[in-house]
Amino acid sequence: MKILICYFSGTGNTKKVVDKYEKTLTSLGYEVDTYKIEENNFNFNLDEYEMIGIGYPVHAFNAPSIVLNFARTLPKQSGKRTFIINTSGEPLKLNNISSIKLTKILNKSGYNVTNEYHYVMPYNIIFRHTDNMAYKMWETAKSVIPIDCKEILRGEVSHLESVFMGRFLAWIFRIEHWGGRFNGKHYKVKDNCIHCNKCVNICPTHNIKVENGKFHFGKNCIMCMRCSFLCPKSAIKIGLFEKWKVNGAYNFNNPNNYEDEVHKNYCKKSYIKYFENCNAKINNIQIENVEEEKDTEEIVKV
Ligand SMILES: Cc1cc2nc3c(=O)[nH]c(=O)nc-3n(C[C@H](O)[C@H](O)[C@H](O)COP(=O)(O)O)c2cc1C
């Protein structure tokens, strides 16, 4: 079976998760292709794939506009199995509404969204998680992804819990799509810029231009934070959200670094619940595996 995973990732978290899906599904004997939505060249033929996955980071409790626009351009299908993968910085249940619009668009074009999985990954806006937390999030996602992949392959259906008034709330929060474009025009470059032009080259919507050494930010910003997050000098001011800027890639391999743990109480209960639920899922599978092994041993004996 061939599987295509189309994804958008602003600062790498969703890509990391999609890569793990690709690796896991491949090791289970499936042929997996991935497609970066921002490439916008549709170099795939959907008829070749029996299943498709769509991955994205949650932006203001929604899928980013680039993902919704991509979904709108997908060719009509009749019931193609589709799964959704999303990442977000906090484990709030409200994030479950992020796929409502995307699912509606996909359903309208004949896609059958059967599974959705949500992984908590470090924030790329608001505040910087500690390396310890980034490590914990990634280790958890890495252990849960193979379980979720197997669930998809067994043909089981799995949706996230619904949220009261979710449709309405998701509609309200989609103001971010407009707000991002507005805010993006107010990005500024500080004097410590070294003119490496990394931001210009990595912007997924080609929204940053340089003319006579001056930076111009257009009206197509999708607030993915890639430019400011990856700027080697943290030289980009992100308009109204400057106080929430997070700069520099995370180190996912540094469990002993608790530096700057000033936000340790933020959504504390939700994070604890998220890790507990994931661990319960991992432990259940381990118990099932042991029982299966015992059954097989008994059959062999008989
Ligand atoms: C504009 C914006 C809005 C965001 N909104 C949310 C949100 O509503 N809920 C949440 O938990 N995380 C939110 N986040 C955090 C990201 O979803 C999270 O860090 C994600 O893993 C980033 O993935 P990426 O590296 O693939 O872009 C937001 C990030 C950005 C840039």
The ligand as an SDF file (V2000), in Angstrom:
LIG
                    3D

 31 33  0  0  0  0  0  0  0  0999 V2000
    0.7540   31.8020   15.1770 C   0  0  0  0  0  0  0  0  0  0  0  0
    0.8240   30.6050   16.0840 C   0  0  0  0  0  0  0  0  0  0  0  0
   -0.2880   30.2110   16.7660 C   0  0  0  0  0  0  0  0  0  0  0  0
   -0.2280   29.0990   17.6090 C   0  0  0  0  0  0  0  0  0  0  0  0
   -1.3590   28.6980   18.2330 N   0  0  0  0  0  0  0  0  0  0  0  0
   -1.3360   27.6430   19.0490 C   0  0  0  0  0  0  0  0  0  0  0  0
   -2.5200   27.1900   19.6760 C   0  0  0  0  0  0  0  0  0  0  0  0
   -3.6160   27.6880   19.4380 O   0  0  0  0  0  0  0  0  0  0  0  0
   -2.4310   26.1650   20.5350 N   0  0  0  0  0  0  0  0  0  0  0  0
   -1.2280   25.5520   20.8310 C   0  0  0  0  0  0  0  0  0  0  0  0
   -1.1920   24.6560   21.6640 O   0  0  0  0  0  0  0  0  0  0  0  0
   -0.0860   25.9200   20.1960 N   0  0  0  0  0  0  0  0  0  0  0  0
   -0.1070   26.9440   19.3220 C   0  0  0  0  0  0  0  0  0  0  0  0
    1.0290   27.3240   18.6700 N   0  0  0  0  0  0  0  0  0  0  0  0
    2.2770   26.5530   18.8790 C   0  0  0  0  0  0  0  0  0  0  0  0
    2.5440   25.5660   17.7440 C   0  0  0  0  0  0  0  0  0  0  0  0
    1.3690   24.8940   17.3660 O   0  0  0  0  0  0  0  0  0  0  0  0
    3.5800   24.5100   18.1280 C   0  0  0  0  0  0  0  0  0  0  0  0
    4.7420   25.0610   18.6400 O   0  0  0  0  0  0  0  0  0  0  0  0
    3.8790   23.5990   16.9370 C   0  0  0  0  0  0  0  0  0  0  0  0
    4.4590   22.4060   17.3710 O   0  0  0  0  0  0  0  0  0  0  0  0
    4.7980   24.2470   15.9150 C   0  0  0  0  0  0  0  0  0  0  0  0
    4.9910   23.3420   14.8640 O   0  0  0  0  0  0  0  0  0  0  0  0
    5.9670   23.6020   13.6270 P   0  0  0  0  0  0  0  0  0  0  0  0
    7.3520   23.6560   14.2080 O   0  0  0  0  0  0  0  0  0  0  0  0
    5.7620   22.4320   12.7560 O   0  0  0  0  0  0  0  0  0  0  0  0
    5.5600   24.8860   13.0050 O   0  0  0  0  0  0  0  0  0  0  0  0
    0.9880   28.3980   17.7930 C   0  0  0  0  0  0  0  0  0  0  0  0
    2.1110   28.8100   17.0810 C   0  0  0  0  0  0  0  0  0  0  0  0
    2.0430   29.8960   16.2400 C   0  0  0  0  0  0  0  0  0  0  0  0
    3.2680   30.3130   15.4850 C   0  0  0  0  0  0  0  0  0  0  0  0
  1  2  1  0
  2  3  1  0
  2 30  2  0
  3  4  2  0
  4  5  1  0
  4 28  1  0
  5  6  2  0
  6  7  1  0
  6 13  1  0
  7  8  2  0
  7  9  1  0
  9 10  1  0
 10 11  2  0
 10 12  1  0
 12 13  2  0
 13 14  1  0
 14 15  1  0
 14 28  1  0
 15 16  1  0
 16 17  1  0
 16 18  1  0
 18 19  1  0
 18 20  1  0
 20 21  1  0
 20 22  1  0
 22 23  1  0
 23 24  1  0
 24 25  2  0
 24 26  1  0
 24 27  1  0
 28 29  2  0
 29 30  1  0
 30 31  1  0
M  END
$$$$
